[in-house]
Amino acid sequence: MSLHAKNKLSSYLPACGCGWLRQDISNKSYRFEPASVPMPDSALRGEVLTFTFSHSVIYPGTTRTYWIYIPAAYKPETPACLYVAMDGISFNTPTVFDYLIAKKEMPITIGVFVQAGKIMILSFC
């Protein structure tokens, strides 16, 4: 590796030396994405249902929240695609799904978003 490459690489490493790379995004500008804004027509917005699962047989004592997104265009008699995310809802996903489905840029898709489990602390008092 050349000295120039080493110097460039070292500028992205934190001083602590833990080895995580980071990006310099201070001068980045991102174009506006209309998919990130809720649909103005509420009839096109899907529904997000929230549930909690707290009776795990495999991981006793854990609880996790999960959400199910049902698009407004979903009809139970017609098969739909399924999207599963294991890190909960992020990046405003239901809003993006609403936009893409309404624009016919994405098939009708049901979303299941599962948050990581949390260990419930039992009180013995």
trRosetta pair geometry for C-beta under 8 A, 3 or more apart (Angstrom, degrees):
i j d omega theta_ij theta_ji phi_ij phi_ji
1 5 4.9 -118 -176 87 91 127
1 6 5.5 109 124 -58 117 89
1 9 7.8 -23 179 2 143 144
2 5 4.6 97 57 7 81 102
2 6 7.0 -144 96 -5 44 85
3 6 5.6 -53 -147 37 34 112
3 7 6.3 34 154 -19 66 106
4 7 5.9 -56 -148 37 29 110
4 8 6.3 28 154 -18 64 108
5 8 5.7 -54 -145 38 31 111
5 9 6.2 30 156 -17 65 108
6 9 5.8 -57 -146 40 29 110
6 10 6.1 27 157 -20 66 109
7 10 5.8 -54 -142 37 29 109
7 11 6.7 36 155 -28 61 101
8 11 5.9 -52 -158 23 31 113
8 12 7.6 19 150 -10 59 103
9 12 6.1 -66 -165 36 39 106
9 13 6.9 34 146 -24 70 107
10 13 5.5 -53 -147 29 44 114
12 21 5.3 13 142 -151 118 80
12 22 5.9 -173 -172 53 76 63
12 23 7.6 7 -140 -87 111 33
12 24 7.7 -106 -105 -27 84 91
13 17 7.2 36 156 -111 119 40
13 19 6.9 -26 -140 -119 109 28
13 20 7.7 130 -140 67 63 45
13 21 6.9 -47 -87 -101 61 56
13 22 8.0 139 -105 16 18 88
14 17 7.3 -104 89 -21 75 24
14 18 6.3 -3 64 35 119 92
14 20 6.2 17 3 60 117 92
14 22 6.6 73 -53 -8 91 127
24 27 7.6 14 140 21 96 89
25 28 4.5 -45 -161 14 75 129
30 33 7.9 -39 150 -21 105 101
33 36 4.9 76 86 -6 99 108
34 37 5.9 -56 -162 28 53 110
34 99 6.7 163 119 -149 80 142
35 95 7.3 128 157 125 62 83
35 96 4.7 50 154 -131 109 74
35 99 4.0 -177 -132 87 70 154
35 100 6.3 30 -131 -48 126 83
36 92 5.6 85 -147 77 77 148
36 95 6.4 59 -157 110 34 127
36 96 6.5 -1 -87 -77 52 90
37 95 7.1 -160 93 172 12 129
37 99 7.8 88 59 -77 62 134
38 45 6.7 8 -166 -98 97 124
38 95 5.3 -82 -87 -128 60 114
38 98 7.4 19 -145 72 57 151
39 42 7.3 155 93 -87 97 26
39 44 4.4 -102 146 84 161 116
39 45 5.4 -164 48 -65 114 81
39 95 7.6 -173 -17 -151 74 73
39 98 5.1 -116 -22 141 121 126
39 99 6.4 -176 -69 -79 93 66
39 102 6.2 119 -109 -25 139 161
41 44 4.7 68 87 2 101 109
41 45 7.8 -174 99 -19 57 82
42 45 5.3 -43 -157 16 51 119
43 72 6.3 125 157 -174 50 150
44 72 5.4 -166 -159 46 24 152
44 73 7.9 8 -142 -41 65 94
44 98 5.9 106 134 -176 88 101
44 102 4.7 32 -166 -93 132 131
45 72 6.0 87 70 -46 27 127
45 98 5.3 -8 -119 -126 52 147
46 69 5.5 60 121 179 138 88
46 70 5.6 -178 -171 88 103 43
46 71 4.2 -66 -92 -114 124 36
46 72 5.2 -124 -82 -28 54 68
46 74 7.6 63 -125 -5 106 112
46 94 5.9 -129 67 -165 113 100
46 97 6.5 -25 10 101 143 116
46 98 5.5 -144 0 -83 91 93
46 101 7.7 67 -47 40 118 152
47 69 7.4 162 83 -153 44 49
47 70 4.9 -9 57 58 92 98
47 72 7.6 111 -19 -77 77 65
48 67 5.4 -3 -174 -176 99 119
48 68 7.3 159 -154 78 51 41
48 69 5.2 -18 -100 -99 77 73
48 70 7.9 -177 -79 20 31 68
48 89 7.6 17 -146 -83 140 155
48 94 5.4 -61 -67 -86 120 161
49 67 6.6 154 77 -158 48 63
49 68 4.7 -10 56 57 102 93
49 70 7.1 35 -8 -4 106 108
50 65 6.7 -14 -167 -171 94 107
50 66 7.9 158 -153 87 51 38
50 67 5.4 -24 -100 -102 63 84
51 65 7.2 153 84 -158 45 59
51 66 5.4 -20 67 66 94 82
51 67 7.3 166 22 -89 74 34
51 68 7.2 30 0 -6 115 100
52 63 6.2 5 -179 -177 104 106
52 64 7.3 169 -153 88 62 35
52 65 5.3 -34 -100 -101 74 67
52 66 7.7 151 -98 20 27 68
53 56 6.9 74 140 -59 102 86
53 63 6.9 167 87 -155 51 57
53 64 5.3 -9 58 61 97 83
53 65 7.8 173 18 -94 73 18
53 66 6.3 23 -8 4 111 114
54 62 7.8 -152 -139 106 54 43
54 63 4.0 -2 -108 -112 88 99
54 64 7.9 176 -77 23 55 49
54 120 7.3 54 -152 -42 107 140
56 59 4.4 -9 123 61 145 74
56 60 6.1 -152 86 -81 83 32
56 61 7.8 -63 57 38 105 38
56 62 5.2 -7 27 60 143 97
56 63 8.0 -153 -8 -81 108 35
56 117 7.3 -1 -33 -125 157 143
57 60 7.0 5 -146 -68 23 83
59 62 4.3 -4 125 15 113 134
59 117 6.1 50 109 152 152 171
61 119 5.7 21 128 -154 103 78
61 120 5.3 -137 -176 47 69 88
61 122 7.3 -73 -132 -37 113 106
62 117 4.0 19 175 175 128 128
62 118 6.5 147 -155 71 75 33
62 119 5.5 -46 -96 -94 74 53
62 120 6.9 178 -109 -5 19 83
63 117 6.7 140 67 -155 26 78
63 118 5.6 -28 63 62 79 88
63 120 5.5 66 -9 -52 111 108
64 114 6.4 30 147 -175 133 86
64 115 5.3 -176 -168 76 88 82
64 116 6.7 -131 -122 121 115 20
64 117 4.3 -68 -62 -96 111 64
64 118 6.8 146 -84 10 60 72
65 88 7.3 38 84 -113 99 106
65 115 4.6 26 60 25 81 133
66 112 6.7 4 177 -176 117 82
66 113 6.3 166 -159 86 67 53
66 114 4.5 -15 -108 -106 109 65
66 115 6.5 -146 -77 11 54 76
67 88 7.5 68 11 -157 112 66
67 89 5.6 -12 45 -42 147 117
67 111 7.6 2 107 111 92 99
67 112 7.6 166 85 -154 52 40
67 113 4.5 -5 56 57 97 106
68 110 7.0 -7 -172 178 90 101
68 111 7.0 158 -159 86 42 60
68 112 5.7 -9 -107 -104 74 69
68 113 7.8 -166 -74 22 30 74
69 89 8.0 113 -49 -104 119 118
69 93 7.3 -128 -37 113 161 103
69 94 4.8 -161 -122 -104 134 101
69 97 6.4 96 141 57 147 159
69 110 6.6 166 83 -165 68 51
69 111 3.6 15 43 51 117 107
69 112 7.8 -137 22 -60 76 30
69 113 7.1 55 -17 -10 104 109
70 74 5.4 -96 -178 34 83 151
70 110 6.0 -2 -106 -123 58 92
71 74 4.7 122 65 -32 80 97
71 80 7.6 180 31 -146 116 143
71 97 6.4 -119 -87 142 105 113
71 98 7.0 168 -131 -98 86 59
71 101 5.2 -127 -145 -177 143 177
71 108 5.4 -146 61 -151 146 82
71 109 6.7 84 -29 55 131 50
71 110 7.1 -116 -1 -84 88 53
72 98 7.2 53 2 -129 108 93
72 101 7.9 153 43 104 81 136
73 101 5.9 -163 24 156 131 123
73 102 7.7 173 -33 -83 128 58
73 108 5.3 -124 95 -104 107 117
74 78 7.8 -159 -164 67 53 100
74 80 5.7 -14 -127 -73 99 152
74 108 5.5 150 -89 180 67 125
74 110 6.7 68 -106 -73 146 92
75 78 4.6 55 75 18 102 108
78 108 7.4 59 108 61 118 149
80 107 7.4 169 -154 138 63 100
80 108 4.7 -81 -127 112 101 98
80 109 6.2 165 168 -105 99 23
80 110 5.2 90 109 -18 133 96
81 107 5.1 98 -11 91 126 117
81 108 6.8 151 20 88 84 50
81 109 4.2 -33 77 -105 104 83
81 110 7.2 -179 86 22 50 66
82 109 6.9 171 -83 -160 12 77
82 110 5.5 -20 -109 65 66 92
82 111 8.0 148 -163 -93 52 27
82 112 6.9 4 -171 1 97 108
83 97 7.8 -147 31 -99 152 130
83 109 5.2 46 -16 166 110 123
83 110 7.2 -175 26 88 75 43
83 111 4.7 -23 71 -108 107 73
83 112 7.1 174 88 26 54 64
84 111 7.8 163 -83 -160 31 54
84 112 4.8 -11 -111 67 75 103
84 113 7.9 177 -157 -79 44 36
84 114 7.3 7 -171 0 89 107
85 88 7.1 -58 115 63 111 17
85 89 7.3 108 77 -93 140 39
85 90 7.3 -147 163 22 149 93
85 93 7.1 -133 -13 -75 157 171
85 111 7.2 2 4 -170 105 100
85 112 7.4 177 28 91 63 54
85 113 4.8 -3 62 -117 106 74
85 114 7.0 -179 91 28 56 66
86 114 5.4 -18 -127 68 51 104
86 116 7.6 65 156 -74 80 69
87 90 6.0 -13 108 -15 108 131
87 113 7.9 -51 73 -163 46 87
87 115 7.5 25 177 -121 28 46
87 116 7.0 5 -123 -36 54 93
88 113 5.4 52 -169 160 30 106
88 114 7.0 -84 -73 99 47 24
88 115 4.0 36 -77 -91 105 79
88 116 7.4 -65 -30 -1 101 68
89 93 5.5 -133 -155 33 81 114
89 94 6.8 -15 -146 -17 130 98
89 113 4.5 50 -63 159 70 167
90 93 6.5 56 64 -28 43 110
91 96 7.1 -3 127 -14 94 143
92 95 4.5 -30 163 39 102 120
92 96 6.0 110 106 -24 84 95
93 96 5.6 -60 -144 39 33 110
93 97 6.1 35 158 -21 69 105
93 111 6.4 155 134 -152 125 162
93 113 7.1 151 61 -79 148 136
94 97 5.5 -52 -145 36 33 114
94 98 6.4 40 154 -25 65 101
94 111 6.7 -139 -87 46 75 149
95 98 5.6 -47 -150 29 32 115
95 99 6.6 31 152 -17 62 104
96 99 5.8 -54 -151 36 33 112
96 100 6.2 24 156 -13 67 110
97 100 6.0 -61 -142 43 29 105
97 101 5.9 25 162 -17 67 112
97 106 6.8 -107 -143 95 61 152
97 109 6.2 -116 -147 70 118 108
97 111 6.2 -115 -63 -35 163 132
98 101 6.2 -62 -144 40 22 107
98 102 6.1 19 160 -17 62 113
99 102 6.0 -62 -147 38 24 109
99 103 6.3 9 160 -7 63 113
100 103 5.9 -63 -143 46 28 104
100 105 4.6 -93 -157 75 77 99
100 106 3.6 43 136 4 117 124
101 104 7.5 28 -180 -78 33 32
101 105 7.9 -89 -58 50 18 66
101 106 5.4 -62 -71 76 58 98
101 107 7.6 -4 -116 126 83 17
101 108 6.0 74 -141 -100 121 54
101 109 7.0 -141 -80 23 116 84
103 106 7.9 58 65 13 86 79
106 109 6.3 -56 151 -3 110 124
